[in-house]
Amino acid sequence: MAFLVAAVIIVLGFLGEEFFNRTSIPDSILLLLFGVVLGPIFQLFAQEELLAITPYFAALALIIILFDGGLNMDIREAVRNSPRALVLAITGWILNVVVTAVFCKYLLGWRLLNGLLLGSIVGGGSSIIVIALIRKLKVTEKIETVLSLESILTDVLCTVGAYTAINILLQEVAAEGVSTGIDMYAALGSVATAFGVGILVGLGFGVAWLVLLERIKGKPNAYMLTLAMLFLTFVVATNLGGNGALSALFFGLIIGNSRHIGRQIKFRTTISIDENVRDFHSQISFLIRSFFFVFTGLLFSFSSFTSVLIGLVLSFAFLGIRFVVVKMATVKSELKTYETLMSVMFPRGLAAAVLASIPLTSGVPGSQVFPEIAFIVILTTIIVCTIGVAVLKKRQS
């Protein structure tokens, strides 16, 4: 049965991409709904069994997402177009987190930290969906770069923000019963150390692997070795007390910008990543993405209408915030022509799905509803974005 489901998921992923190419409707919707059919509706998989493998599957998906983000980020383009993208990414993400936290605390009665955690998880767009959609539209290279860079940055912001909140909440749980509680400065200090170690390990392993990659260039199994090194980077960073997800991002950043970095540190030969590595990585990303969207649908459980309502309210609140932030980012810029397009480019995706499962499996109190809320937010924002893009495409034709 498991192999049959795996085969169906892969076929659905392929057909979903073809469907997307023809209709601009992201395949993630089909995969999410397929997961709901398999799980909550027909109950072919027990949720308890799924939760047991969630930490490992979520870690794998997160590693691949962030490595992919680094691999496809052009440092020179990022620096050139970073001011507008940074405004969009940082301002939008912060406002989304704050609004979510305030909504959860004052209207739902949650603790502020739980609201901040949920906001961190669903506060950023999906690089996978945004980049795929924007390439199908007739837009300038500048707008494509800004939106792509922004979506990659928000993947990182969501990961950093979510892990920060989780670490603080878990330290608070560990200190429960102690009258002094936790030292917030010490907690933030440990988080900063974790991020610093993760970045340094990622950079160090990335540069070292560049040298070795040049020697095995063209070998049929080069990507598998790169994947092994990626996992090793994650493990080393984690064991040293660093953030493994960030180490994966910076490892990918070094590998993806091998030519520029090779010139800067004056390697004797021009280092370039083998296209076979990129092609095979895209296949692995496709596989992980397809399975995790279905996995998210499997984890969905309709416990109450409240979760659905929270997801809907947050989705439209994010849309409103998006309009405001886009206006700020496009002031005195040729990007203002694409203001409407930029406003509807706010779909949530794989990063939100992955991060929503981590607090639950980490033992964060009150996080049981996070996967449900994230599911509704992902579904709603993708639908709104798809409708918006379809309308804009019709205007163009």
Summary of the structure (lengths in Angstrom):
residues: 397
radius of gyration: 20.7
end to end distance: 45.6
largest distance: 65.8
contacts: 1420
relative contact order: 0.16
helix: 80%
strand: 0%
